[in-house]
């Protein structure tokens, strides 16, 4: 199998080629839905480095010309579980989006939720001996970061430089062209389960599509749901999907932490299904139309017809009060939020200058969630909707599409990663580089 470094670089080159042709598809394979957006790029990419290394440099103007969603099949906890069913769902969504766009698309950029992400903060430094910092020096300093032991069966999904220091100057976004002696960097590395990543690769290949990029859904949801000030000053994005809930923390416009909770809106539906003894589809309808997490005095009197077609007249005419429904839903929603809170505490979120928390994702639309969340997570909680993107249909502008919209932004201007820089192995036989290269060989 190819080295990870080469695979990621090949995907980057594919993305560039697709952008030059002007067409690329976005694929969000979730537990409850598969969404596909077809993008047309108008302008050529502007040169990199305008806003510095790692910023959303190399922007392109684009518009959505095709969009489709279908019910997801064969996905559990945000991971591919039944390959053939997921393949069918992906084909359905991609074909419908292509039909709307009136074009055929060969390259897709996908996002990965679940997969047990783990974050690492790495640091490295190299001597530049009074010379002007070049792109090669950036490659050297990234390679000098001590790679952690990721454990068996883990892959790197993101490895992003988030900060550079040159001698006494700290917090530089792009040190190239500056003279100094010691260049150091901080890098955020995100690892995921190798099997989950490979299954998604395999599933997309079986649909006769080329993968031109892959991103963590916690990361792309944050890009689309956090406003610029929040990304700069420090904020967390909690993306409540169907099978998993992504947690990401941003600071100075970079993601510095990501994790996921293996619970989501589908688990709330399952609780309703078991509590009321109804099929999953009816439980989902009841949750969507009548659900909530905060009961009032009125809810005892509001009766919900459960309905059904079992043929048993008594059973099909059952009713339940809205207060009872809330009583079933609330404990699970509290559990998801408390798990998310534990992840934020573990990451040291309370030490950030700003503690804004943004809730997004399909399950964030449960009425009363923001009030409950502010009691569990802290005071500064708001419900987020993804940024507006040109050509996006009205039906795809809600919180459930945060990851898909974030992927369009990621496709148009990805953040720099480890593999975007040349790392000349022969120019400096330092121990940490050898260790890093060996680590990449061993892990791919």
C-alpha positions in Angstrom: 0.0 0.0 0.0 1.2 3.5 -0.8 2.6 5.7 1.9 0.0 8.0 3.5 2.1 11.0 2.5 1.9 10.0 -1.2 -1.8 9.1 -1.0 -2.8 12.5 0.5 -0.5 14.3 -2.0 -2.1 12.4 -4.9 -5.6 13.4 -3.6 -4.4 17.0 -3.5 -3.2 16.8 -7.1 -6.5 15.3 -8.1 -8.4 18.1 -6.5 -6.2 20.7 -8.4 -6.9 18.9 -11.7 -10.7 18.7 -10.9 -10.7 22.4 -10.1 -8.9 23.3 -13.3 -11.6 21.4 -15.2 -14.1 23.3 -13.1 -16.2 20.5 -11.6 -16.1 18.5 -8.4 -18.6 16.8 -6.2 -19.0 16.9 -2.4 -20.2 13.8 -0.6 -21.4 13.7 3.0 -22.0 10.0 3.9 -23.9 10.2 7.2 -25.9 7.8 9.4 -29.3 9.3 8.5 -28.7 10.8 5.0 -26.2 10.9 2.1 -25.9 14.3 0.6 -24.2 15.1 -2.7 -23.5 18.6 -4.0 -22.0 19.3 -7.4 -19.8 22.4 -7.6 -18.8 24.5 -10.6 -15.7 26.6 -10.2 -15.7 29.9 -12.1 -12.4 31.5 -11.5 -8.8 30.0 -11.4 -7.3 29.6 -8.0 -5.5 32.6 -6.8 -1.9 32.0 -5.7 -1.3 30.5 -2.3 0.3 32.5 0.5 -2.0 35.6 0.2 -3.2 35.0 3.7 -0.3 32.9 4.9 0.4 29.3 5.4 -2.5 27.3 6.7 -5.1 30.0 6.3 -7.9 29.5 3.8 -5.5 30.5 1.0 -5.9 29.8 -2.7 -9.6 30.7 -2.8 -11.8 30.0 -5.8 -15.3 31.3 -6.6 -17.8 28.5 -7.0 -21.5 27.8 -7.1 -23.6 24.7 -6.4 -25.2 23.5 -9.6 -26.6 20.2 -8.4 -27.8 18.9 -5.0 -29.4 15.7 -3.8 -30.0 13.8 -0.6 -31.2 10.3 0.0 -31.8 8.2 3.1 -28.6 6.6 4.2 -28.3 2.9 4.4 -25.7 0.6 5.9 -24.0 3.4 8.0 -23.7 3.1 11.8 -22.1 5.6 14.1 -21.0 7.6 11.0 -19.0 4.6 9.7 -19.7 2.3 6.7 -21.2 -0.9 8.1 -22.9 -2.6 5.1 -20.8 -1.8 2.0 -23.3 -2.7 -0.7 -26.2 -0.8 0.9 -24.0 2.3 1.4 -22.8 2.0 -2.2 -26.4 2.0 -3.5 -27.2 5.1 -1.4 -24.1 7.0 -2.6 -24.9 6.1 -6.3 -28.5 7.3 -5.8 -27.4 10.7 -4.3 -24.6 11.2 -6.9 -26.8 10.3 -9.9 -29.6 12.6 -8.8 -27.2 15.5 -8.2 -25.5 14.9 -11.6 -28.9 14.9 -13.2 -29.9 18.2 -11.7 -26.5 19.7 -12.7 -26.6 18.2 -16.2 -23.0 17.1 -16.0 -21.0 14.0 -15.1 -18.6 14.2 -12.2 -15.6 11.9 -11.6 -14.0 13.4 -8.5 -15.5 13.7 -5.1 -14.4 15.1 -1.8 -15.9 13.2 1.2 -16.1 13.7 4.9 -15.7 11.2 7.7 -17.7 11.3 10.9 -17.3 8.9 13.8 -14.1 6.8 13.3 -13.0 7.6 16.9 -10.9 10.7 16.1 -8.0 11.5 18.4 -6.2 14.9 18.6 -2.5 15.5 19.2 -0.7 18.8 19.6 2.9 18.5 18.2 5.8 20.8 18.2 9.1 20.9 16.3 12.0 23.3 15.7 15.0 23.6 13.2 17.9 26.0 12.8 17.8 28.3 9.8 21.1 30.0 10.9 20.2 33.6 10.0 19.0 32.7 6.6 15.7 33.7 5.0 13.0 31.1 5.7 12.0 29.2 2.6 9.3 26.6 1.8 11.9 23.9 2.3 12.4 25.1 5.8 8.7 24.8 6.5 8.9 21.2 5.3 11.8 20.6 7.5 10.2 22.0 10.7 7.0 20.1 10.1 9.1 16.9 9.7 10.9 17.7 12.9 7.7 17.4 15.0 7.9 14.3 17.2 5.3 11.9 15.9 3.2 10.3 18.6 2.6 6.6 18.8 -0.9 6.4 17.3 -1.5 2.8 18.3 -2.5 -0.1 16.1 -4.8 0.4 13.2 -4.9 4.2 13.2 -4.4 6.6 10.3 -3.7 10.3 10.1 -6.6 12.3 8.6 -5.3 15.9 9.2 -1.8 17.2 10.0 -2.1 21.0 10.0 0.5 23.6 11.0 -1.4 26.0 13.2 1.4 28.4 14.3 5.0 29.4 13.6 7.6 31.1 15.7 10.8 32.6 14.5 13.2 33.4 17.3 11.3 35.8 19.6 8.5 36.5 17.1 5.5 34.3 17.9 2.1 33.5 16.3 3.3 34.0 12.7 0.9 32.7 10.1 3.6 32.5 7.3 7.3 32.9 8.2 8.5 32.6 4.6 10.7 35.5 3.6 11.6 36.4 7.2 15.2 36.1 8.4 16.0 34.4 11.7 17.9 31.6 13.5 15.4 29.1 15.0 12.1 28.3 13.3 9.6 26.4 15.4 6.0 25.3 14.8 2.9 23.8 16.5 1.0 21.2 14.5 -2.4 19.7 15.1 -2.6 16.0 14.1 -5.9 14.2 13.9 -5.9 10.4 13.7 -8.9 8.1 13.0 -9.6 4.4 12.8 -7.9 3.1 9.7 -10.7 0.6 8.9 -13.4 3.3 8.9 -11.3 5.4 6.6 -10.5 2.5 4.2 -14.1 1.3 4.1 -15.2 4.8 3.0 -12.4 4.9 0.3 -13.5 1.4 -0.9 -17.1 2.3 -1.0 -16.5 5.5 -3.1 -14.2 3.6 -5.5 -16.9 0.9 -6.0 -19.2 3.8 -7.2 -16.6 4.5 -10.0 -15.6 7.8 -8.4 -12.1 9.1 -7.6 -11.5 10.5 -4.1 -9.9 14.0 -4.4 -9.9 14.7 -0.7 -11.2 13.6 2.7 -11.9 15.7 5.8 -13.2 15.2 9.3 -16.9 16.2 9.5 -16.3 17.8 12.9 -13.7 20.1 11.2 -15.8 21.0 8.1 -19.0 21.6 10.3 -16.9 24.1 12.3 -15.7 25.9 9.2 -19.2 26.4 8.0 -21.0 27.1 11.3 -18.6 29.3 13.2 -18.4 33.0 12.2 -14.9 34.5 11.6 -14.7 36.1 15.1 -15.6 32.8 16.8 -12.9 30.9 14.8 -10.4 33.6 15.7 -11.1 34.1 19.5 -11.9 30.5 20.3 -15.1 28.5 20.0 -16.4 24.9 19.9 -18.7 23.4 17.3 -20.9 20.5 18.3 -22.3 18.8 15.2 -25.2 16.6 16.3 -25.7 14.1 13.5 -27.8 11.0 13.2 -25.3 8.4 14.4 -22.5 10.4 16.0 -21.9 13.9 17.4 -18.7 15.7 16.3 -16.9 18.0 18.6 -14.3 20.5 17.3 -12.5 23.5 18.9 -11.2 26.4 16.8 -8.7 29.0 17.8 -7.0 31.7 15.6 -8.9 30.3 12.6 -7.4 26.8 13.0 -8.9 23.6 14.4 -6.9 22.7 17.5 -9.0 19.7 18.7 -11.6 17.3 17.5 -13.4 14.3 18.9 -16.7 12.5 18.5 -19.5 11.0 20.7 -20.9 7.8 19.3 -24.5 9.0 19.8 -26.8 11.2 17.8 -30.4 11.9 16.8 -31.0 8.3 15.7 -30.5 7.1 19.3 -33.3 9.5 20.4 -35.5 8.0 17.7 -34.6 4.5 18.9 -35.6 5.5 22.5 -39.0 6.7 21.2 -39.4 3.5 19.2 -38.8 1.3 22.2 -40.6 3.5 24.7 -43.8 3.8 22.7 -43.5 0.4 21.0 -43.7 1.7 17.5 -41.7 1.2 14.3 -38.6 3.3 13.7 -40.3 5.3 10.8 -43.2 6.3 13.0 -40.9 7.2 15.9 -38.9 9.5 13.6 -42.1 11.2 12.4 -43.3 11.7 16.1 -39.9 13.1 17.0 -39.8 15.5 14.1 -43.4 16.9 14.5 -43.9 16.8 18.3 -40.5 16.3 19.9 -38.8 18.6 22.4 -36.7 18.6 25.6 -38.5 21.2 27.8 -41.9 20.4 29.1 -44.5 23.1 30.1 -47.8 22.8 31.8 -49.5 22.7 28.4 -47.7 19.5 27.4 -49.7 17.3 29.8 -52.9 18.2 28.0 -51.5 17.9 24.4 -52.2 14.4 23.1 -50.3 13.0 20.2 -51.9 10.3 18.1 -49.4 7.5 17.6 -51.2 5.9 14.6 -50.2 2.7 13.0 -51.5 0.0 10.7 -51.3 -3.2 12.7 -55.0 -3.8 12.3 -55.5 -3.8 16.0 -58.1 -1.0 16.4 -57.2 -0.2 20.0 -53.4 -0.2 19.4 -53.6 1.9 16.3 -55.7 4.6 18.1 -53.3 5.0 21.0 -52.3 8.5 22.1 -49.5 9.8 24.2 -49.1 13.2 25.9 -46.3 15.4 24.7 -45.0 15.5 28.3 -44.4 11.7 28.1 -42.7 12.1 24.8 -40.4 14.7 26.2 -39.7 12.5 29.2 -38.4 9.8 26.7 -36.3 12.2 24.6 -34.7 14.4 27.3 -32.5 11.8 29.1 -30.8 10.8 25.8 -30.3 14.4 24.7 -28.8 15.2 28.1 -26.5 12.2 27.8 -25.2 13.4 24.4 -24.6 16.9 25.7 -22.9 15.7 28.9 -20.6 13.5 26.8 -19.8 16.5 24.6 -19.1 18.5 27.7 -16.7 15.8 28.9 -14.8 16.0 25.6 -14.5 19.8 25.9 -13.3 19.6 29.5 -10.6 17.0 28.5 -9.4 19.4 25.8 -9.1 22.3 28.3 -11.8 24.4 26.6 -12.4 26.5 29.7 -8.9 28.1 29.3 -9.7 29.7 25.9 -10.3 33.5 25.9 -13.8 32.9 24.5 -16.0 30.0 25.3 -18.7 30.3 22.6 -20.3 27.0 21.8 -22.3 26.5 18.5 -24.7 23.6 18.0 -25.4 22.4 14.5 -26.3 19.2 12.7 -29.8 17.8 12.1 -30.4 16.8 15.7 -29.7 20.3 16.9 -33.2 21.3 15.6 -35.0 19.7 18.6 -37.1 22.5 20.2 -35.8 23.7 23.5 -32.3 22.3 22.9 -30.5 25.6 23.2 -31.9 26.2 26.7 -31.0 22.7 27.9 -27.5 23.0 26.2 -26.7 26.3 27.9 -27.4 24.6 31.3 -25.1 21.7 30.6 -22.4 23.2 28.4 -22.2 26.8 29.8 -23.9 30.1 29.1 -22.6 31.1 25.6 -24.5 28.6 23.4 -26.2 29.4 20.1 -27.8 27.4 17.4 -25.7 27.6 14.2 -26.7 27.4 10.5 -24.0 26.9 7.8 -22.8 29.9 5.8 -24.8 30.8 2.6 -23.1 29.3 -0.5 -23.9 30.5 -4.0 -26.5 28.3 -5.7 -27.3 26.2 -2.7 -31.0 25.2 -2.8 -33.2 26.5 0.1 -33.8 22.9 1.3 -30.0 22.4 1.9 -29.4 25.5 4.0 -30.4 24.0 7.4 -28.1 22.8 10.2 -28.3 19.2 8.9 -26.1 20.4 6.0 -23.4 22.0 8.0 -20.8 19.3 7.1 -21.8 19.3 3.4 -21.5 23.1 3.2 -18.2 23.0 5.1 -16.9 20.5 2.6 -17.6 23.0 -0.3 -15.4 25.6 1.6 -12.8 22.9 2.2 -12.8 22.0 -1.5 -12.5 25.6 -2.6 -9.7 26.5 -0.2 -8.2 23.7 1.9 -5.9 24.5 4.8 -2.3 23.6 4.3 -1.3 20.2 5.6 2.0 18.4 6.3 1.9 16.7 2.8 1.6 20.1 0.9 5.3 20.8 1.6 8.4 19.2 0.1 10.4 17.4 2.8 13.9 16.8 1.5 15.1 13.8 3.4 18.7 13.9 2.1 19.4 17.5 3.1 19.4 16.8 6.8 19.6 13.4 8.3 18.1 14.4 11.7 16.8 11.7 13.9 13.3 13.1 14.2 12.8 13.3 10.4 13.9 9.6 10.1 11.5 8.8 12.8 8.7 10.7 11.1 9.3 9.0 7.7 9.6 5.6 9.3 6.3 6.3 11.1 4.6 7.2 7.9 5.9 4.0 6.2 4.9 1.8 9.1 1.4 3.3 9.2 0.4 3.1 5.6 
